[in-house]
């Protein structure tokens, strides 16, 4: 189900969780007064079907919304066909197991340019995702694929590219990582006006539905001329998160806001307090 409001949560199990598993993570998210959690399949989809069923039941019992971040080893523009096939299978497995967990949104880093033009890579990514969506539909796997905005200029996944994919393919919508946009632009994309422009683009291209069904990542971030270096805690960075939360409130955004800071739970709570204090 689509959220009826903006939800705040952690990328993965909160740091203070008693155990490093999804069930314990969901319980801790609830105890912290947060609303959602992203299941991190970033090293591979290692969860079985029975565990996924237990995760689904726990998330429903605790009223915690779940999403999935697929493996890092995805490149839909690999120069090696077998790696493209493996990338598709990783997104498929993330979708199948994620759906069994009750997760609706499946996030992944889509591709690298490999010195090819944005237009050429876009066509390849578009075709592959269109085929994958058809396969998921045929199997009754009801998820939204979320190509994520990426933090380096060498990576396919600009805001415009991912929003366009969402406008042109059913069951595909962007995951907007505001820290990545900030790093990719080498320090821009970090003011109320720029955050508002991003949300305006989403609304113009995807309609009000685009703002009512967002999936977002936020963290502090260190960056250089080539873009993203590593994630930081919000207060150790130059990320203007209070301006972001103000833009999200002014645009009446709904969906999931996932915190990827090293202190994922502390910064998720900070974001939620900041938003609710406006």
C-alpha positions in Angstrom: 0.0 0.0 0.0 1.1 3.6 -0.7 1.7 5.6 2.5 -0.9 8.2 3.4 1.8 10.5 4.8 5.6 10.9 4.9 7.3 8.1 6.7 10.8 8.2 8.2 13.1 5.2 8.8 16.5 3.6 8.5 18.5 2.0 5.8 18.9 -1.4 7.3 18.6 -2.5 10.9 19.1 0.4 13.4 22.5 0.5 15.0 21.0 -0.1 18.5 19.0 -3.2 17.4 19.7 -6.2 19.8 20.3 -8.5 16.8 21.5 -7.8 13.3 18.5 -9.3 11.5 15.4 -7.9 9.9 12.9 -9.0 12.6 14.9 -7.4 15.3 15.3 -4.3 13.1 11.6 -3.9 12.6 11.0 -4.2 16.4 13.7 -1.6 17.1 12.3 0.8 14.4 9.0 0.6 16.2 10.5 1.3 19.6 12.3 4.3 18.3 9.1 5.9 17.1 10.1 5.6 13.4 7.9 4.4 10.6 9.8 2.3 8.0 12.9 0.4 7.2 14.8 -0.5 4.0 15.9 -4.1 3.8 19.5 -4.0 2.6 20.2 -6.8 0.1 23.3 -4.9 -1.0 25.7 -7.9 -0.7 23.2 -10.3 -2.4 19.7 -11.6 -1.9 20.4 -14.2 0.8 17.0 -14.3 2.5 14.8 -17.4 2.0 11.1 -17.5 1.5 10.2 -18.7 5.0 12.2 -15.9 6.6 10.6 -13.4 4.1 7.1 -14.6 5.3 8.1 -14.0 8.9 9.5 -10.5 8.1 6.2 -9.7 6.3 4.1 -10.8 9.3 6.3 -8.8 11.8 6.1 -5.6 9.6 2.4 -5.9 9.5 2.1 -6.5 13.2 4.3 -3.5 14.0 2.8 -1.3 11.2 6.3 -0.7 9.8 6.5 -0.1 6.0 9.4 -1.9 4.2 11.3 -1.3 1.1 14.3 -3.1 -0.4 17.7 -1.9 -1.7 19.0 -4.4 -4.3 22.6 -5.6 -4.6 25.4 -3.1 -5.5 26.6 -5.4 -8.2 24.1 -4.1 -10.8 25.1 -2.6 -14.1 22.5 -2.6 -16.9 25.1 -1.1 -19.3 27.9 -3.6 -18.7 30.1 -4.3 -21.7 29.7 -8.0 -20.9 26.3 -9.5 -21.7 26.5 -12.1 -18.9 26.9 -9.3 -16.4 23.8 -7.6 -17.7 21.9 -10.9 -17.3 23.2 -11.3 -13.8 22.2 -7.7 -13.0 18.6 -8.4 -14.2 18.4 -11.5 -12.1 19.6 -9.6 -9.0 16.8 -7.0 -9.5 14.3 -9.9 -10.1 15.4 -11.8 -7.0 15.2 -8.6 -4.9 11.7 -8.0 -6.2 10.5 -11.6 -5.6 11.9 -11.9 -2.1 11.1 -8.2 -1.3 7.5 -8.8 -2.3 7.2 -11.8 0.0 8.5 -9.5 2.8 5.7 -7.1 2.0 8.1 -4.5 0.5 6.6 -2.5 -2.4 9.6 -0.4 -3.5 12.8 -2.1 -4.9 15.7 0.4 -5.1 18.9 -0.2 -7.2 21.7 1.7 -8.8 21.0 1.2 -12.5 24.1 1.5 -14.6 27.4 3.2 -15.6 27.9 5.2 -18.7 31.3 3.6 -19.8 31.9 6.7 -21.9 28.7 6.2 -23.9 26.1 9.0 -24.3 23.3 9.4 -21.9 20.8 8.8 -24.7 22.4 5.5 -25.7 22.5 4.2 -22.1 19.0 5.4 -21.5 17.7 3.3 -24.4 19.4 0.2 -23.1 18.2 0.7 -19.5 14.7 1.5 -20.7 14.5 -1.7 -22.8 15.8 -3.9 -20.0 13.5 -2.5 -17.4 10.5 -2.7 -19.7 11.2 -6.4 -20.2 11.7 -7.0 -16.5 8.5 -5.2 -15.6 6.6 -7.4 -18.0 8.2 -10.5 -16.4 7.3 -9.4 -12.9 3.7 -8.7 -14.0 3.4 -12.1 -15.6 4.4 -13.7 -12.4 2.1 -11.5 -10.2 5.0 -9.8 -8.4 3.6 -6.4 -7.5 6.4 -4.0 -6.9 7.6 -0.6 -8.0 11.2 -0.6 -9.4 13.1 2.4 -8.2 16.3 3.3 -10.1 18.2 5.5 -7.7 19.7 8.9 -8.5 23.5 8.3 -8.3 26.3 10.3 -6.7 28.9 10.3 -9.5 29.0 11.7 -13.0 30.3 8.4 -14.3 27.1 6.6 -13.2 23.8 6.6 -15.1 21.1 7.9 -12.8 20.7 11.7 -13.0 17.4 13.1 -11.7 16.2 13.8 -15.2 17.0 10.3 -16.5 15.3 8.5 -13.6 12.2 10.7 -13.6 11.9 10.1 -17.4 12.1 6.3 -16.8 9.3 6.7 -14.3 7.2 8.7 -16.8 7.7 6.2 -19.6 7.5 2.8 -17.9 4.6 1.5 -15.8 5.6 0.3 -12.3 8.9 2.3 -12.5 9.4 5.4 -10.4 12.6 7.1 -9.2 14.3 6.8 -5.8 15.6 10.3 -5.2 18.7 10.4 -3.1 19.1 14.0 -2.1 22.7 13.4 -0.8 23.7 11.9 -4.2 22.2 14.8 -6.1 24.2 17.2 -3.8 27.4 15.2 -4.4 26.9 14.7 -8.1 26.6 18.4 -8.6 29.7 19.0 -6.5 28.0 21.1 -3.8 24.8 22.4 -5.5 21.3 20.9 -5.0 21.4 21.9 -1.3 18.9 24.8 -0.8 15.2 25.2 -0.4 14.9 26.6 -3.9 16.8 23.7 -5.4 15.0 21.1 -3.4 11.7 22.7 -4.5 12.9 22.6 -8.1 13.5 18.9 -7.8 10.0 18.3 -6.4 8.5 20.6 -9.1 10.2 18.4 -11.8 8.7 15.3 -10.2 5.2 16.8 -10.2 5.5 18.2 -13.7 6.7 14.9 -15.2 4.8 12.3 -13.0 1.8 14.4 -11.8 0.6 14.8 -8.3 0.9 11.0 -8.0 4.6 11.4 -8.2 4.7 13.4 -5.0 2.2 11.2 -3.3 4.3 8.1 -3.9 8.0 9.1 -3.3 10.9 7.0 -2.1 13.8 9.0 -0.9 17.3 8.7 0.6 18.9 11.3 2.8 22.2 11.5 4.6 25.2 13.7 5.1 27.8 13.2 2.4 31.4 13.9 1.6 32.1 14.7 -2.0 34.8 16.0 -4.4 35.2 17.0 -8.0 34.2 13.5 -9.1 31.1 13.4 -6.8 30.3 11.1 -3.9 33.1 9.8 -1.6 31.2 8.5 1.5 28.2 9.1 3.7 28.4 11.2 6.8 26.0 12.0 9.7 23.9 15.0 8.9 25.4 17.3 11.5 29.0 16.4 10.3 28.1 17.5 6.8 27.0 20.6 4.9 23.6 19.0 4.0 20.8 21.5 4.6 18.4 19.0 5.8 16.1 21.5 7.5 15.6 23.2 4.2 14.8 19.8 2.6 12.2 18.9 5.2 10.6 22.4 4.7 10.3 21.7 1.0 8.9 18.3 1.6 6.3 19.7 3.9 5.4 22.6 1.6 4.9 20.2 -1.3 2.9 17.8 0.9 5.1 14.9 -0.1 4.1 11.4 0.9 6.1 8.2 0.8 9.2 6.8 2.5 12.2 8.8 3.5 15.1 6.5 4.3 18.2 7.7 6.3 21.5 6.3 5.1 23.8 8.2 7.5 26.3 6.1 9.5 24.0 6.8 12.5 21.0 5.7 10.6 18.5 5.8 13.5 19.8 9.0 15.1 19.6 10.9 11.9 16.2 9.4 10.9 14.8 10.6 14.2 16.4 14.0 13.7 14.8 14.3 10.3 11.4 13.3 11.7 11.7 15.8 14.6 12.7 18.5 12.2 9.8 17.8 9.8 7.2 17.6 12.6 8.5 20.8 14.2 7.8 22.9 11.1 
